[in-house]
């Protein structure tokens, strides 16, 4: 069963994270308390449909993480999964799975295969036309100019089974995790999903004409190229 996480109390401090700041929480209660409220909430989900290979998680396995909340508290050292389809964090707690909606989260720091990863709620980026509100974005490079990763999924349809009795020729639908990228400076955001021409146009609007030489040999689909671009942009500020 998966339940909505409705209340929590946690020890911890909340410090600067990404492009935003929050006050320190000085709670002295170390327990996390959950309250199940089936009325008015989605309290469970049906099993995944048959004939589909894959899922909508950032990582399929559980990972240890700290969660920074919108009320300035910090949930420490939890087992979590990030569900990109529903934009929930699933928390493993007392043999059950609790759900924490993204709109109550500022950021997540997790460890995956020994490596740290950071995710923020796109709402923290600000801006009246922010299309990433209440969506998880991974922080790839953090400075005055940030490089963020936006995940999305594609479903590749499988082939029909010409011989159901023998299960010959059937291939399941596949869920494929894909990435696009966002360069953010303050409230301004430029997305690689715009396409090369529009990306170039928006970058010049945000960073000025001096950015033109830096864009000449950039492949906006390559994380390495965009990271190098963001490093140079920060050096030029």
N, C-alpha and C positions, 0 to 999 in steps of 0.2 A: 504494500500500500504506500502511496505517496500523499503526504498531507501538507497543506499550506502552513508555513511557519508564521505564527501570528505574534508571539512575544518572545523576548530574549533578554538576558542580562549577562554581561560578560566582563571579566577583568581585562584591562588593556588600555593602551593610549592610542590616540589618533593623531598622527602627525602629517606633515606636508606630503601629498601624493599627487604626482603629475602636475597639472596646471592649476590646482586648487588647494586651498588650505581649509582646515577645520579645527575647532577647539578640542582641547584634551578632555577625555572622559576619565574620571577618577573613581568609577564604581569599584566597590570592594567585594561584590558578590561574584563568586567564581563559577556559579552554575548557569547552564543554559536551560531556560524553561520554555517548553512548548505548550501551546493550548490548541487542541483540536476543535475546530469550529466548522462542522459540516454544512451548516446553513449559510447560504450566500457565497460559498466558495467552491471551487473545484477541488474535491478531496482525493480523487483517484483518477487514473487514466487507464483506458483499455490497453490490452497488450498490442505490441506492434503487429501490423497486418502480415499475414503469411505471404510468402513469395517476394519478400523485399530483403535485399542484402545491404547492411549498413545501418547507420543511425544518424541522429542530428546532434551528437555531442562533439565538443571541441576535442576531448579525449574520451575514449570509451571506458578506460579504467578509472578507478577512484584515485584522486590525488590529494595530498595534504595542502591546506590553504588557509590563509587569513582573509577575512572578508571585512571591508570597511563600509559602514552603514551610513545612510543619509542622516541619521540622528546623532552622528559623531561617535558611535560605539564601534568596537572592533570584535568580531568573532574569531577566536584564535584556534589554530591547529585542528581543523576539521577535515574530514574526508568529503570531497565534493566532486560533482560533475557539472559542467555548464551545458545546458540544453539550449542550442541556438534557435531551435524552431519555436519553442514556447517562451524563450528568454527567461527561463527560471534557472536558479542554482539548486541542484539536488544535494541534500546533506544527509549523510549516513549517520543515523542517531538511534541508539538503543534498538538495533535490529530492524529498524524501519527507515523509510526515506521521507525526509521533510522537504518541502518546496519553499524557496525564498524568491519572490518575484524581483526582477531587475530594477523596478522603480523604487525599491528600498535599499539599493546597493549603489555605492559610489565607485568602488574598485575592489579587485580581487588580486591577491598575490598567491600563486600556487607554485608547487614544485613538481615537475614532470620529468621522470627518469633522471633525477638529480639536478635538473636545470631549472632556474627560476623563470617564471612567466608572469606578466602583469596584464590585467584586463581592466578597462574602465567602462562605466556607463557613458554612452555617447552624450547623455544629457549634460555632463560636466563640461563639455566643450563650449556651451553657450551659443548665442546667436539666435535671432528670431526665426531664421529659415533652416535650423538644424534638423536634418533628415535622419540623424542617428540617435535621436532621443530614445532612451530606454532600450538600447541595443548594446550588446557587448562588443567592444573593440579591443584588440590586442595591441599593447604598446610595444613597438619594435625599436623606436629610438626616442628618447625623452630629453628635451631641451626646450628653449624658447620656441623653436620649430620642432614639431613632433611628427614622427612617422607611425601611422596606425594601420592595422590590418582589419579589414571587414570581411568576415566569413559569409559565404552563402552556399547553398546546396543545389545540385542538379540531380535529377532522377533520370537515369538511363534505362529506358524500357527494355525488358528482356524479350526473348522470343517465345512464341506460343509453343505448346507441347503437341506435336503432331501425333504422338502415340501415348495417351495418358496412362494406359495400362503398363507400359514399359518405362515410362518417364524418360523417353528418348527425345533429345533435342530441346528440352525446356531450359531456359535460362531466367533466373529471377531478375526483377528490377533491381538496380543498384543505386544507392544514395552516395553521391560523390561530393566531398567537401572541397570547396574552391575558395580562392582569396582575391580580393581587390584591395587597393591601398588608398590611404587618405593622408595628405599632408595638411597639418593644422598649425595655425599661428593665431593665438587668441581666439576670436570668434570666426576667423576666416578658415575655410576648409576647401581643399581642392582634391577631387577624387579621380583616381586613375580610370575608373569606370566611365568617365566622360568621353574617353577616346583621346587619341594623341593631339588632334588639332584643338579641341576644346580645353584639354588639360593645359596645353601651352598658353592659350589665351587667358585662362583663369590664373595661371601662375604669374603672368606678367601683370595682371590687375593687382594681385596681392603683394608681389615682391618687387614690382617695377621693371623697367626695361633692362636693367643690369643683369637680370636673371637669364636673358636670352641665350648667351653663350653656354650657360650651364645645361641648357635643355637640348642642345643640338644632337647629342649622341646618347640620349637617355631612352632606354626601353622601359616604358611605364608599366610593363607587366613583370619586370624583374625586380625582386626585392633588393638585390645587391645594388643595382643602379640607383634606385630611389633612396637607399640608405646613404650612398655616397653623395647624392644631391642634397639631402637634408643636412648632412655634416657640413658641406660647403656653405649652405645657406646660414647655418648657425655661426660659422666662422666669419661670415661677411657682415653680421649684425653689429 
